Amino acid sequence: MRDAVTSLIKNYDIVGRYLDRDAMDSLKSYFATGTARVQAAEAINSNAASLVKQAGKKLFDELPELIRPSGNAYTTRRYAACLRDMDYYLRYASYALVAGNTDVLDERVLQGLRETYNSLGVPIGPTVIGISILKELVKEQVSQAGVEPGPWLDRPFDHMARELSETDV
Ligand SMILES: CCC1=C(C)/C(=C/C2=NC(=C\c3[nH]c(/C=C4\NC(=O)[C@H](C)[C@H]4CC)c(C)c3CCC(=O)O)/C(CCC(=O)O)=C2C)NC1=O
């Protein structure tokens, strides 16, 4: 598991090069957004339960077929599993925000997830919609906490959505 700094150093060390201008630019942006990323994580942490609940409600309002008898989130057990998954996405997004890097998502969340979902019939498209709903709610929450959202805030959510949607080659 790596953060923005260790990941950068690793890449330059592999080729035995000093950090160049590109490296300095990404380091500067990592440190410049540091306080905002920590504050965003704080806003997520203290509202996690409510964010997940709201996101679930929005998702099922948008896609009510998910909780109908033929839907994958039908039955209390699967409904709860779906919300638990949303909670995973939110919690790991908060880690990735602090790390300024999506490595933790690849390693702890996305590894093998698509295969698991496919074998259980968990629909990927609606899951991706759920992740984007979480992202929008987090942006609102973070703005309310007085932090200006930026691309750094979208990144973990977009990364999970993109990786989940990608089809195998
Ligand atoms: C921390 C990393 C991590 C992730 C991400 C994770 C996901 C995950 N979600 C699962 C199930 C599930 N996931 C869902 C989710 C949904 N169904 C829908 O229709 C919605 C679109 C969606 C919610 C947004 C459901 C319903 C199940 C239960 C499926 C079943 O058992 O039939 C399972 C199968 C095992 C289990 O039920 O616990 C895993 C491994 N587990 C992990 O350890």
PDBQT file of the ligand as one rigid body, heavy atoms in Angstrom, charges set to zero:
ROOT
HETATM    1  C1  LIG A 201     -13.406  -4.078   1.429  1.00  0.00    +0.000 C 
HETATM    2  C2  LIG A 201     -13.498  -4.675   0.115  1.00  0.00    +0.000 C 
HETATM    3  C3  LIG A 201     -14.705  -5.548  -0.112  1.00  0.00    +0.000 A 
HETATM    4  C4  LIG A 201     -15.721  -5.361  -1.012  1.00  0.00    +0.000 A 
HETATM    5  C5  LIG A 201     -15.862  -4.210  -1.938  1.00  0.00    +0.000 C 
HETATM    6  C6  LIG A 201     -16.610  -6.462  -0.898  1.00  0.00    +0.000 A 
HETATM    7  C7  LIG A 201     -17.728  -6.674  -1.684  1.00  0.00    +0.000 C 
HETATM    8  C8  LIG A 201     -18.591  -7.814  -1.717  1.00  0.00    +0.000 A 
HETATM    9  N1  LIG A 201     -19.921  -7.691  -1.931  1.00  0.00    +0.000 NA
HETATM   10  C9  LIG A 201     -20.492  -8.930  -1.869  1.00  0.00    +0.000 A 
HETATM   11  C10 LIG A 201     -21.864  -9.240  -1.994  1.00  0.00    +0.000 C 
HETATM   12  C11 LIG A 201     -22.928  -8.374  -2.356  1.00  0.00    +0.000 A 
HETATM   13  N2  LIG A 201     -22.840  -7.104  -2.819  1.00  0.00    +0.000 N 
HETATM   14  C12 LIG A 201     -24.103  -6.613  -3.105  1.00  0.00    +0.000 A 
HETATM   15  C13 LIG A 201     -24.274  -5.258  -3.616  1.00  0.00    +0.000 C 
HETATM   16  C14 LIG A 201     -25.228  -4.722  -4.450  1.00  0.00    +0.000 C 
HETATM   17  N3  LIG A 201     -26.278  -5.354  -5.041  1.00  0.00    +0.000 N 
HETATM   18  C15 LIG A 201     -26.984  -4.489  -5.797  1.00  0.00    +0.000 C 
HETATM   19  O1  LIG A 201     -27.979  -4.779  -6.478  1.00  0.00    +0.000 OA
HETATM   20  C16 LIG A 201     -26.451  -3.114  -5.718  1.00  0.00    +0.000 C 
HETATM   21  C17 LIG A 201     -26.195  -2.533  -7.093  1.00  0.00    +0.000 C 
HETATM   22  C18 LIG A 201     -25.174  -3.298  -4.908  1.00  0.00    +0.000 C 
HETATM   23  C19 LIG A 201     -25.038  -2.262  -3.782  1.00  0.00    +0.000 C 
HETATM   24  C20 LIG A 201     -24.663  -0.926  -4.304  1.00  0.00    +0.000 C 
HETATM   25  C21 LIG A 201     -25.036  -7.622  -2.759  1.00  0.00    +0.000 A 
HETATM   26  C22 LIG A 201     -26.545  -7.559  -2.841  1.00  0.00    +0.000 C 
HETATM   27  C23 LIG A 201     -24.281  -8.738  -2.285  1.00  0.00    +0.000 A 
HETATM   28  C24 LIG A 201     -24.841 -10.071  -1.839  1.00  0.00    +0.000 C 
HETATM   29  C25 LIG A 201     -25.020 -10.971  -3.046  1.00  0.00    +0.000 C 
HETATM   30  C26 LIG A 201     -25.430 -12.359  -2.673  1.00  0.00    +0.000 C 
HETATM   31  O2  LIG A 201     -24.911 -12.906  -1.692  1.00  0.00    +0.000 OA
HETATM   32  O3  LIG A 201     -26.278 -12.897  -3.389  1.00  0.00    +0.000 OA
HETATM   33  C27 LIG A 201     -19.459  -9.897  -1.636  1.00  0.00    +0.000 A 
HETATM   34  C28 LIG A 201     -19.668 -11.390  -1.514  1.00  0.00    +0.000 C 
HETATM   35  C29 LIG A 201     -19.501 -11.869  -0.100  1.00  0.00    +0.000 C 
HETATM   36  C30 LIG A 201     -20.454 -11.227   0.841  1.00  0.00    +0.000 C 
HETATM   37  O4  LIG A 201     -21.690 -11.264   0.618  1.00  0.00    +0.000 OA
HETATM   38  O5  LIG A 201     -19.988 -10.604   1.785  1.00  0.00    +0.000 OA
HETATM   39  C31 LIG A 201     -18.272  -9.203  -1.560  1.00  0.00    +0.000 A 
HETATM   40  C32 LIG A 201     -16.899  -9.789  -1.379  1.00  0.00    +0.000 C 
HETATM   41  N4  LIG A 201     -16.146  -7.290   0.081  1.00  0.00    +0.000 N 
HETATM   42  C33 LIG A 201     -14.987  -6.769   0.588  1.00  0.00    +0.000 A 
HETATM   43  O6  LIG A 201     -14.299  -7.259   1.516  1.00  0.00    +0.000 OA
ENDROOT
TORSDOF 0
